[in-house]
């Protein structure tokens, strides 16, 4: 599983990156958390406001930091 955190490096983008890494660790998932800061790549997902969370090339959340429980649910669904 590849989890991408899209964002310029703002505080919320950093929060989402740390949250995604924590959930991966807590759930013991075999996943890579990748930070995408290139505006062209971010725009390619149709994201207009960051941070955004992409799981296996599917945009899941954009424009906000999801809760811990939301990220758990998204990753568990994507893992199956």
Secondary structure by P-SEA (a helix, b strand, c coil): cbbbbbccccaaaaaaaaaaaaaaaaaccbbbbbbbccaaaaaaaccccccbbbcccccccccccccaaaaaaaaaaaac
